[in-house]
Amino acid sequence: MLKKLDRYILKKFISTFFFSIGLITILLIVFDISEKLDNFIEHHIPIKEIIFDHYINFIPYFVNTLSPLFIFISVVFFTSKMAARYETVAILSSGVSYARFLRPYMIGAAFFCMLSLFLGHFVIPKGNRIKQEFEDKYINNHYNTEDRNVHRNFGPGFKMSLESYNNYEKRAYNFAMERYKGKQMIWYFTANTILWDSIKRTWTADTWFERYPGVKKDSINSGKTRILKIDFSPDDMARKESKEDVMTYFELKKYIAKERAKGTPDLQKFEVVNYKRTSVPFASFILTLIGVALAARKTRGGIGMHITIGLLVGATYILLLHFCSTFADNSLIPPLLAVWFPNILYSIVALLLIKFAQK
């Protein structure tokens, strides 16, 4: 059951966080509107779509991305004010243990952690999908994939290639499939184009040619149209730079497993994103502990000094996470270690600061 101390600190924690990140979000939306206003007017975009397809899905993404930094700043800000008014001294001098003093902070960190996990794994990816479709339609001048000479593996001994792909028509050009038994090709199929049927979820091949090398005296078939049911869809041709951003936790896990079974290389980026959606929310606990340890002590310079230190610590955490993620994307370190290393390092820092904190 929450005591008066818990409610007092939790109220300050949660209200300070939402107030500060709310102000930044409003400013960012204003800047974004001023930058895109000409596009909104030029394309006669309905206000409803601007609000519900673009900005409603933009806000959770921005809040979740910067939540560790703003959690840290919020803790530093209101705890520093408590220290300046000697509230922390009064609380600790009244017989409240330091662990008991930290309890409402940890409850608040748990709330933000759970909220961030839910948003990052399930809500934001769906919102990103809507927001991306909106921007591709109105802002990015009907984005079209620029992929050329694409190659995919359907599994052991089964390969596919295409020369180019039109994501609006959902049509691939100069399509080919090959099946191997060991190193020997046993089937070869080509088509001038293949067109996606979104209702039947099949491809229709146009002007196709089929060959079985060494089978039935090198059997050859051809025709005008043919229905293809293969483990390949327009989703597999989504833009590389944001494919992982529009998949929920289970969709991303399924995608990674499917692509790994096909032998697809360079899946580290997808693994990093999935691991990061879990590791970053847990940084709420670590940064909260560091914030309390730094701000609960009354020092010369007061709130200004605490906020300055807080910004430096938060910025270095985000920078370190970015560096580690980049190394993982380039296969220099394992993805799981890359995204959790900043948390491990800052956990040690947090424990040391708590150990020597004013109690």
C-alpha positions as CSV (number, residue, x, y, z in Angstrom):
1,M,0.0,0.0,0.0
2,L,1.3,3.4,-0.9
3,K,2.2,5.7,2.0
4,K,2.0,9.5,2.0
5,L,5.8,9.7,1.1
6,D,5.2,7.4,-1.9
7,R,2.3,9.4,-3.2
8,Y,4.2,12.7,-2.7
9,I,7.3,11.5,-4.7
10,L,5.3,9.6,-7.3
11,K,3.1,12.6,-8.0
12,K,6.2,14.8,-8.5
13,F,8.0,12.2,-10.7
14,I,5.1,11.5,-13.1
15,S,3.8,15.1,-13.3
16,T,7.3,16.5,-14.0
17,F,8.0,13.9,-16.7
18,F,4.8,14.4,-18.6
19,F,5.0,18.2,-18.2
20,S,8.6,18.4,-19.5
21,I,8.2,16.0,-22.4
22,G,4.8,17.5,-23.2
23,L,6.4,20.9,-23.7
24,I,9.1,19.5,-25.9
25,T,6.6,17.6,-28.0
26,I,4.5,20.7,-28.6
27,L,7.5,22.6,-29.7
28,L,8.6,19.8,-32.0
29,I,5.1,19.6,-33.5
30,V,5.1,23.3,-34.2
31,F,8.5,23.1,-35.9
32,D,7.3,20.1,-37.9
33,I,4.1,21.9,-39.0
34,S,6.1,24.9,-40.1
35,E,8.4,22.7,-42.1
36,K,5.7,20.7,-43.8
37,L,2.9,23.3,-44.1
38,D,3.6,23.9,-47.8
39,N,3.2,20.2,-48.5
40,F,0.0,20.0,-46.5
41,I,-1.5,22.9,-48.4
42,E,-0.1,21.8,-51.8
43,H,-1.5,18.3,-51.6
44,H,-4.8,19.5,-50.0
45,I,-4.4,17.0,-47.2
46,P,-7.5,16.6,-44.9
47,I,-7.0,17.9,-41.4
48,K,-8.2,14.6,-40.1
49,E,-5.4,12.7,-41.8
50,I,-2.8,15.2,-40.6
51,I,-3.9,14.8,-37.0
52,F,-4.8,11.1,-36.8
53,D,-2.4,9.5,-39.4
54,H,0.6,11.7,-38.8
55,Y,0.8,13.5,-35.5
56,I,-1.1,11.0,-33.3
57,N,1.4,8.3,-34.4
58,F,4.3,10.7,-34.2
59,I,3.8,11.6,-30.5
60,P,4.2,8.1,-29.0
61,Y,7.3,7.5,-31.1
62,F,9.0,10.7,-29.9
63,V,8.0,10.2,-26.3
64,N,9.2,6.7,-26.2
65,T,12.5,7.5,-28.0
66,L,13.5,10.2,-25.5
67,S,11.8,8.8,-22.4
68,P,15.1,7.6,-20.7
69,L,16.6,11.1,-21.0
70,F,13.4,12.8,-19.8
71,I,12.9,10.3,-16.9
72,F,16.5,11.1,-15.8
73,I,16.0,14.9,-16.2
74,S,12.7,14.7,-14.3
75,V,14.2,12.8,-11.4
76,V,17.1,15.2,-11.2
77,F,14.9,18.3,-11.4
78,F,12.3,17.6,-8.7
79,T,14.7,15.7,-6.4
80,S,17.2,18.7,-6.6
81,K,14.3,21.0,-5.7
82,M,13.5,18.8,-2.7
83,A,17.2,18.9,-1.7
84,A,17.3,22.7,-2.0
85,R,14.3,22.9,0.4
86,Y,16.0,20.4,2.8
87,E,13.1,17.9,2.2
88,T,15.5,15.0,1.5
89,V,17.4,15.8,4.7
90,A,14.2,15.9,6.7
91,I,13.0,12.6,5.2
92,L,16.3,10.7,5.8
93,S,16.8,12.3,9.3
94,S,13.3,11.1,10.4
95,G,14.4,7.5,10.4
96,V,13.4,6.6,6.8
97,S,16.1,4.3,5.3
98,Y,17.7,5.1,2.0
99,A,16.2,1.9,0.5
100,R,12.7,3.1,1.7
101,F,13.3,6.5,0.3
102,L,14.1,4.9,-3.1
103,R,10.9,2.8,-3.2
104,P,8.6,5.4,-4.8
105,Y,11.3,6.2,-7.4
106,M,11.5,2.5,-8.3
107,I,7.7,2.3,-8.5
108,G,7.7,5.3,-10.9
109,A,10.5,3.8,-12.9
110,A,8.6,0.5,-13.2
111,F,5.5,2.4,-14.4
112,F,7.5,4.1,-17.2
113,C,9.3,0.9,-18.0
114,M,6.1,-1.1,-18.5
115,L,4.6,1.8,-20.5
116,S,7.7,2.0,-22.7
117,L,7.8,-1.8,-23.3
118,F,4.1,-1.8,-24.4
119,L,4.5,1.2,-26.6
120,G,7.8,0.1,-28.2
121,H,6.8,-3.5,-28.9
122,F,3.2,-3.2,-29.9
123,V,1.8,0.4,-30.3
124,I,4.5,2.3,-32.0
125,P,5.2,-0.2,-34.9
126,K,1.6,-0.1,-35.9
127,G,1.6,3.7,-35.7
128,N,4.8,3.9,-37.7
129,R,3.1,1.9,-40.5
130,I,0.2,4.4,-40.7
131,K,2.6,7.4,-40.4
132,Q,4.9,5.9,-43.1
133,E,2.0,5.4,-45.5
134,F,0.9,9.0,-44.9
135,E,4.4,10.4,-45.5
136,D,5.0,8.3,-48.6
137,K,1.6,9.4,-50.0
138,Y,1.9,13.1,-49.4
139,I,5.4,14.1,-48.3
140,N,7.8,11.8,-50.1
141,N,6.3,12.1,-53.5
142,H,5.0,8.6,-53.7
143,Y,8.0,6.7,-52.5
144,N,9.1,3.9,-54.7
145,T,11.7,1.3,-53.9
146,E,15.0,1.7,-55.7
147,D,16.1,-1.9,-55.1
148,R,17.6,-3.5,-58.2
149,N,18.8,-7.0,-58.9
150,V,17.3,-8.4,-55.7
151,H,18.1,-11.9,-54.6
152,R,16.3,-13.9,-51.9
153,N,16.5,-17.4,-50.5
154,F,13.3,-19.4,-49.8
155,G,15.3,-22.1,-48.0
156,P,18.0,-24.6,-48.7
157,G,18.4,-25.0,-52.4
158,F,15.6,-22.6,-53.4
159,K,16.5,-19.2,-54.7
160,M,14.7,-16.2,-56.3
161,S,15.8,-13.1,-58.1
162,L,14.3,-10.1,-59.8
163,E,15.6,-7.1,-61.7
164,S,13.3,-4.4,-60.3
165,Y,10.2,-4.0,-58.3
166,N,7.3,-1.4,-58.3
167,N,5.8,-1.2,-54.8
168,Y,2.7,0.8,-55.9
169,E,1.8,-1.7,-58.7
170,K,3.2,-4.6,-56.6
171,R,4.8,-5.9,-59.7
172,A,8.3,-7.4,-60.1
173,Y,10.2,-7.4,-63.4
174,N,12.4,-10.1,-64.9
175,F,11.6,-12.6,-62.2
176,A,13.5,-15.9,-61.8
177,M,13.4,-18.9,-59.4
178,E,15.9,-21.7,-59.2
179,R,15.9,-25.0,-57.2
180,Y,19.0,-27.0,-56.5
181,K,19.7,-30.5,-55.3
182,G,23.1,-30.2,-53.8
183,K,25.0,-28.1,-56.4
184,Q,23.0,-29.3,-59.3
185,M,20.1,-27.2,-60.6
186,I,17.0,-29.3,-61.0
187,W,14.4,-26.6,-61.8
188,Y,14.5,-23.1,-63.4
189,F,11.6,-20.7,-63.8
190,T,11.5,-17.2,-65.3
191,A,8.7,-14.6,-66.1
192,N,8.7,-11.2,-67.6
193,T,6.7,-9.9,-64.7
194,I,4.8,-11.2,-61.6
195,L,1.8,-9.2,-60.2
196,W,0.6,-9.5,-56.6
197,D,-3.1,-10.4,-55.9
198,S,-3.8,-9.0,-52.5
199,I,-7.1,-10.9,-52.2
200,K,-5.8,-14.4,-53.1
201,R,-2.3,-13.6,-51.8
202,T,-0.7,-15.1,-54.8
203,W,1.4,-13.9,-57.7
204,T,0.4,-14.0,-61.4
205,A,3.3,-14.7,-63.7
206,D,3.2,-13.2,-67.1
207,T,5.0,-14.8,-70.1
208,W,6.7,-17.5,-68.2
209,F,9.3,-20.1,-69.1
210,E,10.1,-23.3,-67.1
211,R,12.9,-25.8,-67.5
212,Y,13.9,-29.0,-65.7
213,P,17.6,-29.5,-66.5
214,G,18.5,-33.2,-66.8
215,V,15.0,-34.3,-65.9
216,K,12.7,-35.8,-68.5
217,K,15.3,-35.1,-71.2
218,D,15.7,-31.5,-70.1
219,S,11.9,-30.8,-70.1
220,I,10.8,-27.3,-71.1
221,N,7.5,-25.6,-70.6
222,S,6.2,-22.1,-71.2
223,G,2.9,-20.1,-71.2
224,K,1.2,-16.8,-71.0
225,T,0.0,-16.7,-67.3
226,R,0.6,-18.8,-64.3
227,I,-0.4,-18.6,-60.6
228,L,2.5,-18.8,-58.2
229,K,2.2,-19.6,-54.5
230,I,5.6,-18.8,-52.9
231,D,6.9,-17.6,-49.6
232,F,7.4,-14.1,-50.9
233,S,5.1,-11.0,-50.6
234,P,5.2,-7.2,-51.1
235,D,6.0,-7.0,-47.4
236,D,9.4,-8.5,-48.1
237,M,10.1,-5.5,-50.4
238,A,9.3,-2.9,-47.9
239,R,11.9,-0.1,-47.6
240,K,15.0,-1.4,-45.9
241,E,15.5,1.6,-43.7
242,S,12.2,1.2,-41.9
243,K,11.1,-2.4,-42.3
244,E,11.9,-3.2,-38.7
245,D,10.2,-0.1,-37.5
246,V,6.7,-1.2,-38.6
247,M,6.8,-4.7,-37.1
248,T,5.6,-5.6,-33.7
249,Y,7.5,-7.8,-31.3
250,F,6.0,-11.1,-32.5
251,E,6.1,-10.0,-36.2
252,L,9.8,-9.1,-35.9
253,K,10.6,-12.4,-34.1
254,K,8.8,-14.4,-36.8
255,Y,10.5,-12.4,-39.6
256,I,14.0,-12.9,-38.1
257,A,13.3,-16.7,-37.7
258,K,12.0,-17.0,-41.3
259,E,14.8,-15.1,-42.9
260,R,17.4,-17.0,-40.8
261,A,15.9,-20.3,-42.1
262,K,16.2,-19.0,-45.6
263,G,19.9,-18.2,-45.0
264,T,19.4,-14.5,-45.4
265,P,22.6,-12.6,-44.2
266,D,22.8,-9.3,-42.2
267,L,19.9,-9.8,-39.8
268,Q,21.8,-8.0,-37.0
269,K,19.9,-4.8,-37.5
270,F,16.6,-6.4,-36.9
271,E,17.9,-8.2,-33.8
272,V,19.3,-4.9,-32.5
273,V,15.9,-3.2,-32.9
274,N,14.1,-6.0,-31.1
275,Y,16.6,-6.2,-28.2
276,K,16.7,-2.4,-27.9
277,R,12.9,-2.2,-27.5
278,T,13.5,-4.1,-24.3
279,S,16.8,-2.8,-23.0
280,V,16.0,0.9,-23.3
281,P,12.9,0.8,-21.1
282,F,14.9,-1.0,-18.4
283,A,17.3,1.9,-18.4
284,S,14.5,3.8,-16.5
285,F,15.5,2.0,-13.3
286,I,19.2,2.7,-13.8
287,L,18.9,6.4,-14.7
288,T,16.4,6.9,-11.9
289,L,18.9,5.6,-9.4
290,I,21.7,7.7,-10.8
291,G,19.4,10.8,-10.8
292,V,18.5,10.3,-7.2
293,A,22.1,9.7,-6.1
294,L,23.2,12.9,-7.8
295,A,20.3,15.2,-6.9
296,A,19.4,14.2,-3.4
297,R,22.6,15.9,-2.1
298,K,22.5,19.6,-1.6
299,T,25.5,21.1,-3.4
300,R,26.8,24.5,-4.5
301,G,25.3,25.3,-7.9
302,G,22.0,23.8,-6.9
303,I,19.4,22.7,-9.5
304,G,21.4,24.2,-12.4
305,M,24.5,22.1,-11.6
306,H,22.3,19.0,-11.2
307,I,20.5,19.5,-14.5
308,T,23.8,20.1,-16.3
309,I,25.2,16.8,-14.9
310,G,22.0,15.1,-15.7
311,L,22.0,16.2,-19.3
312,L,25.6,15.0,-19.7
313,V,24.9,11.6,-18.2
314,G,21.7,11.1,-20.3
315,A,23.5,12.3,-23.5
316,T,26.4,9.9,-22.9
317,Y,24.0,7.0,-22.3
318,I,22.2,7.6,-25.6
319,L,25.5,8.2,-27.4
320,L,27.0,4.9,-26.0
321,L,23.9,3.0,-27.0
322,H,24.1,4.4,-30.5
323,F,27.8,3.5,-30.9
324,C,27.1,-0.1,-29.6
325,S,24.1,-0.5,-31.9
326,T,26.3,0.6,-34.9
327,F,29.0,-1.9,-34.0
328,A,26.3,-4.6,-33.8
329,D,24.8,-3.6,-37.1
330,N,28.2,-4.2,-38.7
331,S,28.7,-7.6,-37.0
332,L,31.5,-6.3,-34.8
333,I,29.8,-7.3,-31.5
334,P,26.8,-9.6,-30.8
335,P,23.5,-7.7,-30.9
336,L,22.3,-8.8,-27.4
337,L,25.6,-7.6,-25.8
338,A,25.6,-4.4,-27.8
339,V,22.2,-3.2,-26.6
340,W,22.6,-4.3,-23.0
341,F,26.2,-3.1,-22.5
342,P,25.2,0.5,-21.7
343,N,22.8,-0.7,-19.1
344,I,25.4,-3.0,-17.6
345,L,28.0,-0.2,-17.4
346,Y,25.5,2.4,-16.0
347,S,24.2,-0.1,-13.5
348,I,27.7,-0.3,-12.0
349,V,27.8,3.5,-12.0
350,A,24.4,3.6,-10.3
351,L,25.4,1.1,-7.6
352,L,28.6,3.1,-6.8
353,L,26.7,6.4,-6.6
354,I,24.1,4.9,-4.4
355,K,26.7,3.3,-2.1
356,F,28.4,6.7,-1.6
357,A,25.2,8.8,-1.7
358,Q,24.3,11.1,1.2
359,K,22.2,9.0,3.6
